[in-house]
Amino acid sequence: MLVDSPPEQRAETAPAPPKRQAIRAVGLLVSVVILVVVALASIAIGAKDLPLDQVWHGLFHDSGTYGDIVVGERLSRTVLGLLAGAALGLAGAVLQALTRNPLADPGLLGINAGASAAVVTAITFLGVTSLSGYVWFAFLGAAAVGALVWFLGGSRGATPVRLALAGTAISAALFGYLQAVMIMDDAALGRMRFWTVGSLSSATDDIIVEVLPFFAAGSVLALALARPLNAMEMGDDTAKALGANLNRTRALSMLAATVLCGAATAACGPIVFVGLMVPHIVRSFTGPDLRWILPYAAILSPVLLLGADVLGRIVARPSELQVGIVTAVLGGPVFIYLVRRRRTAQL
């Protein structure tokens, strides 16, 4: 369902009164504090209990002991969660603005399906078994599908409807391919089962270094698109009158979303609901102005992702639930509630 912004909400993209701007700024600072607390909890809490002095020692005086190694692994996991969460939140907000669809997420444009198809192809036909190998294939698959969606959606004449239809069609085709390959190859099915759930447990410093440039470039581009996307939300004719270049904005938005989703999916596997749900929640108290939605989404999405990861470690001790499972279980009921609220269902 494509939803256009009602006139009263379009007007909210105009400069807000100073008092409201101050409230938003304070809220952003509070969100940063919450993120710091959740990040510290992600380092301190795990499937195995560690005393706080051991956590402190592992962070600042790593001596190679078992406890210090565990803290180091949790630190890498937390950093990846921060990066992936911010990427998914930014990508979700950009895609929702681009398609004018409050239900848009990476799955709508086939980006997750492209990454998954590339990984199962690498496993089955090329013999790739290491996570570092998955990263590049997943990213290339996401990028290829993003480019294909842009081409099929009309390229220079792309519209929100065409992009959404192209993404849905490609996702359906790739899903069929995935099922066929995994049914024929038991080994691929076993290895893909873990990757497709979505997890932070395989985070390493090497993987973070590999995907960090993509996270950084995609985040900068997404934040820079706030103003032109605001103009586009007021309608194509109004955006043109304001000087916005529609084709360039749509192309750059597709590029930003593809880079961010591709990097996050490559490093963690497809994690659902984060990029869809957080922009909804943010929009309910910021209004439709992407100059505020994007920073809030970049901060609060890691809060959700890391919080879900910590919860998964606690409820299944001494084992753990993968973060993709936890976000799906938590996200389903919350999202149903959100879409039933008229205000948050609108852009």
Summary of the structure (lengths in Angstrom):
residues: 347
radius of gyration: 20.2
end to end distance: 11.9
largest distance: 63.5
contacts: 1259
relative contact order: 0.17
helix: 77%
strand: 0%
